[in-house]
Each structure stands twice: as C-alpha cells, then as structure tokens.
C-alpha cells in the first residue's frame, strides 16, 4: 500500500494525513498490525511519529550515492565521463529531484553535455530540506523558458497542494484573463496546450500523466512551493484573483451540507482559498460556519472527527499561522470583526487542546487572547470558556496556587452571572484544583453541586471545550468516593461518566473516563480490568489522535502487564507512555506515572532504580504543589527502603508520613493501605534476623 500525496503541506498540520479515516487506519496499522504498509513521502508522517523506530521504520531514500546519481543522470540522457557524472551527483548532494531536473535541463538546453552543469551548480547552497538545489535548477529553467505559457502553468500549479483536475484549471483559464498569470494561456489550442504540458513533463517539472486520471496535472511539492511563492509574493493581484476563482469553484463543487469527509473536503479548500483571496468574512460566514460546522453543532469536528483538518483551515484566519493573532486586513469589507476574531480563536483553542494535549502552549495563547475580546464584547459564557482554557493549561503545567487563582476567577464570574452552565464550569475548576491539592473532602461538595445542577434539568450539557464539564466532575467524584472507601459508589459513578460520554458522543471525555476507570481499577489491583480498559483507551486514542490519552493507555497497559509477570514488556510500555505524556507538554499526571514505573521496576528487582524514580516523582510533586499522590509515594518509598535494607529510621519515617498524610487528607483507602503495609513491615521485621529480605505488598 502506498500513500504519497495524502498529507497536509508545511503548516500547523504538517505531515498529518488529511482524511480522518486514513489517519485512523494508519495509526491502527502502526499500533496493532504485523503486516506491511509502504508509505512514500517527502515529509515524515506525523500521525505515526509515536511508533518511530518501533513498528514504523523510516528509510531515507532522497539522497543518492555518487554512483546512483551518475546512473540517474545517464538514464535521463546526460553524456559525459564517469568522474564528471559522479561529481555532478555530489555537487547536488545526491538530491533526487534536483538531479532529475538537472538531467532534463541539460538534455533540453545543452544536448545532455555534463560539462554545462556549472551554469547551475556554481550557485548552489546546502539546505537540502528546503530544496535549494532543486530551486537553483528551477531558476535556470525559468530563464531558459522565459516569461510565457510554461511558467504560467507552473505558477498555476503553485496554487494547489495536490493533483489538480481539468475543471479547476479551466476555472483559472476563464475570461477575462488574470493579469500577470493567464494572458499567454487564454487563446491556446488544445494541441498547443498539450505541447506545453509535454514540454514540462519532459523537463520533469510536471509529473507523468496518471492513466487513471487523464487530464490531471501534478508536480513535486518543491516545484509547487517554488512557483506558488513567486505568484504570492511577486504577483499579488494575480494571486488574489486566482484564489478568488478557486474559492467560488470549490464552494460550488461540494454538496450544500456534506455528510462525509470526502464530500466536505472541497469546502475546506474553499475556505483556504477564500482566506488567501482576502475574503475572510465571506469564507467564515458563508462556508465555515453554516456549511462546515452547521452553526453551533460543530458538525465537522463532532460528527466527522475532522479536528486536524479544521486546524489547517483555521490557520488561514491567523497571521502566518500564528495562533492568537487573527488577520487584520482583507479586501474591502472583508476584515474580521471582533466577534469573528473571538469565534475563530475559541475554535482554534478547542481543537488545539483536543489534538495536541491539555498542555499545548498554542491553546493557552488562544485563550489568553480571547479574554480581552470576551470582555470587550460582553460575552460571559465565552469568557468562562476562555478562563477555563487558561485554567486547564495551568493545571497541567503550573503550580496549583496559580491554578487556583484562575479557578476562583471562573467561580466569581459564575456567581456574578447567576448562570447554571457557568456554575458547572466553576465547580469543575475549583473541585479539580482542590483534588490535586490533596483536599479530597473539600472538593466533594463542588463535584456534587455540579452533578445536582445537571440533574435538575435546568441546563443542557454544552460542548464549549475539549471535554464535557459534567463528565470531568463525575470522574473526580468517583476518585473522591474511592478515597472515602465507598467502592460500590465509585464504580457506579465512573460507569455513569463513561455512559454519558458515549451518549453525548464526546470522545475526549470518553477517553478521560476510560483513563480514570483504569486508574481506579489499578488502585484495586484488578489487573484484568486495567488491561481491558487500557486496550479500549489505546484503541480510542489511536483512532482520534488523542496523544495525551494514548500515553495514559500505554502506561496502564504496561502496569497491568508488569503485575501479570511480564515486567520487561510492561516497563517498555510504561516508559513509552511517560515519553508521550511529556511530549504533550503536561506534567499533572507525571508523579503518578513515575510511581507506576517505580512499582514495575521494583517487581523486576530493580529496587534501587525504583527508589530514584519515586524520589524524582516526590520532587516534581512538591514543586508543582500536587499532593493527591503524596501518601502513595511515601508508602512506596518505605517499601523500597525496606527492601534495600536502609536505615530503620528512614523506613519508619516514610511509612509514618504516608499514614499521616492519608489521615490528614481523610483518604480512608490510602490510610488503610499504608497501615497494612507498615504493619506487614513490622511483622516481617520482628521475624527477620538481618536488615534485608523484606517482601512487602505494593
């Protein structure tokens, strides 16, 4: 199986597959399939980066050896001595496209004489990734062709990031001619057109004709980028008019309300071309809002799962893709209003959080930029969402004292507005912050109030963020109930959270529910349940590209496998989960993740390393003021010290601190566990003759 032109070009979604179905298929192949899938690509495939050097192996094919480069030139009709041919290959860094273009250029312009390569190679630079070698050859071709139909065709192709059909080309060739672009192409006969296309194909500036798509034109991405940038930067009016025509073409091509990603894609292109033409308001209000997102239903995101594609589209409403900086100038009457800016910033913030993780700095930038707009426009609901976005980022990356300040601002806003949806948001923010501060009992009333407001029927659950607030509250309520020793209650509550997430089709919240359920099952040492939930979480996160939750799934699977006896593979899963979690930018769960790794290392009889890991977790938790995992850390530290035969005072201090912390936090479950482990230590100590040989429960 081969994919070569299915990915997004350079930009916010660079290297990601466009179609969510293809994304899911490729990620699942990388995660679970043992067969073979071959992908040809210029840029790495971002969707399977997590599997690099594991199931996804990459082979660099672009840079040819001297001998291979010489043979390529000979195959293209270049003549000369072996030494000259090899030298030419080296001068172009073995860059296959550059050598292909060079060979065609020498054949066309100099009868294939290798000695004339100096016309091009003397001016070469060395930046292979940006295709500078190939650009120099294209510059030579440009001079050789002169201003005329060949360059006009290449510049037209620079408007596209994929193969282009005859109808799209015909749209650009309609009368009147586009000044600075199509004047030389308007009156061509079919024979003259085919002659120009054949000349460009012979020069390898156009791809060979696809027998399955006759009439379709395509070029190497570097060729498209080179001539497209010329059109954009040097012929601005031609660029805008071309994009305006393509905007109208693609918005008419799609069904009015597409039901599939394939049928929706022309509308994504229409918005991009509309923005390139400066038609920002029209693209937003005539295509993006009514036809792509179906008003407030977020159809493309929630029903088609096209959040990555939406980010690629939204990036064109921002200055050079800088999140948080909406474009300020369009054609006359097309500037974005403050309301428009707020809308696209909030859209971007939500999808950046969902796809890049809860610690994504780009999302924080969006939500910070949104706050003054919310106040300017007097939008309290949007202000609550913007503050919640800031709170979420702070929760996963900052000290909890800073996070609590934002939570209190959200609560004050909810009280001022006397608004039920805002109060659910506020209760969620306060409760979650208190929970991670170790104040489980104080958090509980806020969690219960959020659930009571929801169950009263006075508010409908809304999808203003990457997770439904009520489901978050249910997950944390289940956690609190576990701490209070209410096992049956927590099981019912987490089951309700998962069921509601499915009912609301909130896949991000469903991932959170599965992660919490797996963590609580691990607390109960239910290995089979942890493994089952981890598998469900991995599958869901793989399908929807939830990097943050995928890391949690990998960790829980590794923990369950370690406790089932396969510590080698289990530790590998845990380490991968921690690596991916760090990549997401979040640190909130790291102390717990490190604690799980320490447990697995201890089981593998690497207790010294386990002690180092738990000490690392302790330092991190103290720095971030996260106290919800303090008691287990102290208890594990006592187990590890006892196993290593450490000083008795250190062991006693660790166990006593675990018990004291659990009692202070009123965690019945953690207190019982610490007391049981401490009692077992004292029992074994009384029978032991030496200071080693303890086998304590984890």
C-alpha positions, 0 to 999 in steps of 0.5 A, spaced: 500 500 500 502 506 498 500 513 500 504 519 497 500 525 496 495 524 502 498 529 507 497 536 509 503 541 506 508 545 511 503 548 516 500 547 523 498 540 520 504 538 517 505 531 515 498 529 518 494 525 513 488 529 511 482 524 511 480 522 518 479 515 516 486 514 513 489 517 519 485 512 523 487 506 519 494 508 519 495 509 526 491 502 527 496 499 522 502 502 526 499 500 533 496 493 532 498 490 525 504 485 523 503 486 516 506 491 511 504 498 509 509 502 504 508 509 505 512 514 500 513 521 502 517 527 502 515 529 509 515 524 515 508 522 517 506 525 523 500 521 525 505 515 526 511 519 529 509 515 536 511 508 533 518 511 530 523 506 530 518 501 533 513 498 528 514 504 523 521 504 520 523 510 516 528 509 510 531 515 507 531 514 500 532 522 497 539 522 497 543 518 492 550 515 492 555 518 487 554 512 483 546 512 483 546 519 481 551 518 475 546 512 473 540 517 474 543 522 470 545 517 464 538 514 464 535 521 463 540 522 457 546 526 460 553 524 456 559 525 459 565 521 463 564 517 469 568 522 474 564 528 471 557 524 472 559 522 479 561 529 481 555 532 478 551 527 483 555 530 489 555 537 487 547 536 488 548 532 494 545 526 491 538 530 491 533 526 487 529 531 484 534 536 483 538 531 479 532 529 475 531 536 473 538 537 472 538 531 467 532 534 463 535 541 463 541 539 460 538 534 455 533 540 453 538 546 453 545 543 452 544 536 448 545 532 455 553 535 455 555 534 463 560 539 462 554 545 462 552 543 469 556 549 472 551 554 469 547 551 475 551 548 480 556 554 481 550 557 485 548 552 489 547 552 497 546 546 502 539 546 505 537 540 502 530 540 506 528 546 503 530 544 496 535 549 494 538 545 489 532 543 486 530 551 486 537 553 483 535 548 477 528 551 477 531 558 476 535 556 470 529 553 467 525 559 468 530 563 464 531 558 459 523 558 458 522 565 459 516 569 461 510 565 457 505 559 457 510 554 461 511 558 467 504 560 467 502 553 468 507 552 473 505 558 477 498 555 476 500 549 479 503 553 485 496 554 487 494 547 489 497 542 494 495 536 490 493 533 483 489 538 480 483 536 475 481 539 468 475 543 471 479 547 476 484 549 471 479 551 466 476 555 472 483 559 472 483 559 464 476 563 464 475 570 461 477 575 462 484 573 463 488 574 470 493 579 469 500 577 470 498 569 470 493 567 464 494 572 458 499 567 454 494 561 456 487 564 454 487 563 446 491 556 446 489 550 442 488 544 445 494 541 441 498 547 443 496 546 450 498 539 450 505 541 447 506 545 453 504 540 458 509 535 454 514 540 454 514 540 462 513 533 463 519 532 459 523 537 463 520 533 469 517 539 472 510 536 471 509 529 473 507 523 468 500 523 466 496 518 471 492 513 466 487 513 471 486 520 471 487 523 464 487 530 464 490 531 471 496 535 472 501 534 478 508 536 480 513 535 486 511 539 492 518 543 491 516 545 484 509 547 487 512 551 493 517 554 488 512 557 483 506 558 488 511 563 492 513 567 486 505 568 484 504 570 492 509 574 493 511 577 486 504 577 483 499 579 488 493 581 484 494 575 480 494 571 486 488 574 489 484 573 483 486 566 482 484 564 489 478 568 488 476 563 482 478 557 486 474 559 492 467 560 488 469 553 484 470 549 490 464 552 494 460 550 488 463 543 487 461 540 494 454 538 496 450 544 500 451 540 507 456 534 506 455 528 510 462 525 509 469 527 509 470 526 502 464 530 500 466 536 505 473 536 503 472 541 497 469 546 502 475 546 506 479 548 500 474 553 499 475 556 505 483 556 504 482 559 498 477 564 500 482 566 506 488 567 501 483 571 496 482 576 502 475 574 503 475 572 510 468 574 512 465 571 506 469 564 507 467 564 515 460 566 514 458 563 508 462 556 508 465 555 515 460 556 519 453 554 516 456 549 511 462 546 515 460 546 522 452 547 521 452 553 526 453 551 533 453 543 532 460 543 530 458 538 525 465 537 522 469 536 528 463 532 532 460 528 527 466 527 522 472 527 527 475 532 522 479 536 528 486 536 524 483 538 518 479 544 521 486 546 524 489 547 517 483 551 515 483 555 521 490 557 520 488 561 514 484 566 519 491 567 523 497 571 521 502 566 518 499 561 522 500 564 528 495 562 533 492 568 537 493 573 532 487 573 527 488 577 520 487 584 520 486 586 513 482 583 507 479 586 501 474 591 502 469 589 507 472 583 508 476 584 515 474 580 521 470 583 526 471 582 533 466 577 534 469 573 528 476 574 531 473 571 538 469 565 534 475 563 530 480 563 536 475 559 541 475 554 535 482 554 534 483 553 542 478 547 542 481 543 537 488 545 539 487 542 546 483 536 543 489 534 538 495 536 541 494 535 549 491 539 555 498 542 555 499 545 548 502 552 549 498 554 542 491 553 546 493 557 552 495 563 547 488 562 544 485 563 550 489 568 553 487 572 547 480 571 547 479 574 554 480 581 552 475 580 546 470 576 551 470 582 555 470 587 550 464 584 547 460 582 553 460 575 552 460 571 559 459 564 557 465 565 552 469 568 557 468 562 562 470 558 556 476 562 555 478 562 563 477 555 563 482 554 557 487 558 561 485 554 567 486 547 564 493 549 561 495 551 568 493 545 571 497 541 567 503 545 567 503 550 573 503 550 580 496 549 583 496 556 587 496 559 580 491 554 578 487 556 583 487 563 582 484 562 575 479 557 578 476 562 583 476 567 577 471 562 573 467 561 580 466 569 581 464 570 574 459 564 575 456 567 581 456 574 578 452 571 572 447 567 576 448 562 570 447 554 571 452 552 565 457 557 568 456 554 575 458 547 572 464 550 569 466 553 576 465 547 580 469 543 575 475 548 576 475 549 583 473 541 585 479 539 580 484 544 583 482 542 590 483 534 588 490 535 586 491 539 592 490 533 596 483 536 599 479 530 597 473 532 602 473 539 600 472 538 593 466 533 594 461 538 595 463 542 588 463 535 584 456 534 587 453 541 586 455 540 579 452 533 578 445 536 582 445 542 577 445 537 571 440 533 574 435 538 575 434 539 568 435 546 568 441 546 563 443 542 557 450 539 557 454 544 552 460 542 548 464 549 549 471 545 550 475 539 549 471 535 554 464 535 557 464 539 564 459 534 567 463 528 565 470 531 568 466 532 575 463 525 575 470 522 574 473 526 580 467 524 584 468 517 583 476 518 585 473 522 591 468 516 593 474 511 592 478 515 597 472 515 602 472 507 601 465 507 598 467 502 592 460 500 590 459 508 589 465 509 585 464 504 580 457 506 579 459 513 578 465 512 573 460 507 569 455 513 569 461 518 566 463 513 561 455 512 559 454 519 558 460 520 554 458 515 549 451 518 549 453 525 548 458 522 543 464 526 546 470 522 545 475 526 549 471 525 555 470 518 553 477 517 553 478 521 560 473 516 563 476 510 560 483 513 563 480 514 570 476 507 570 483 504 569 486 508 574 481 506 579 481 499 577 489 499 578 488 502 585 484 495 586 489 491 583 484 488 578 489 487 573 484 484 568 480 490 568 486 495 567 488 491 561 481 491 558 480 498 559 487 500 557 486 496 550 479 500 549 483 507 551 489 505 546 484 503 541 480 510 542 486 514 542 489 511 536 483 512 532 482 520 534 489 522 535 488 523 542 496 523 544 495 525 551 490 519 552 494 514 548 500 515 553 495 514 559 493 507 555 500 505 554 502 506 561 496 502 564 497 497 559 504 496 561 502 496 569 497 491 568 502 487 564 508 488 569 503 485 575 501 479 570 509 477 570 511 480 564 515 486 567 520 487 561 514 488 556 510 492 561 516 497 563 517 498 555 510 500 555 510 504 561 516 508 559 513 509 552 507 512 555 511 517 560 515 519 553 508 521 550 505 524 556 511 529 556 511 530 549 504 533 550 507 538 554 503 536 561 506 534 567 499 533 572 499 526 571 507 525 571 508 523 579 503 518 578 506 515 572 513 515 575 510 511 581 507 506 576 514 505 573 517 505 580 512 499 582 514 495 575 521 496 576 521 494 583 517 487 581 523 486 576 528 487 582 530 493 580 529 496 587 534 501 587 532 504 580 525 504 583 527 508 589 530 514 584 524 514 580 519 515 586 524 520 589 524 524 582 516 523 582 516 526 590 520 532 587 516 534 581 510 533 586 512 538 591 514 543 586 508 543 582 504 543 589 500 536 587 499 532 593 493 527 591 499 522 590 503 524 596 501 518 601 502 513 595 509 515 594 511 515 601 508 508 602 512 506 596 518 509 598 518 505 605 517 499 601 523 500 597 527 502 603 525 496 606 527 492 601 534 495 600 535 494 607 536 502 609 536 505 615 530 503 620 529 510 621 528 512 614 523 506 613 519 508 619 519 515 617 516 514 610 511 509 612 509 514 618 508 520 613 504 516 608 499 514 614 499 521 616 498 524 610 492 519 608 489 521 615 490 528 614 487 528 607 481 523 610 483 518 604 480 512 608 483 507 602 490 510 602 490 510 610 488 503 610 493 501 605 499 504 608 497 501 615 497 494 612 503 495 609 507 498 615 504 493 619 506 487 614 513 491 615 513 490 622 511 483 622 516 481 617 521 485 621 520 482 628 521 475 624 527 477 620 534 476 623 538 481 618 536 488 615 534 485 608 529 480 605 523 484 606 517 482 601 512 487 602 505 488 598 505 494 593 
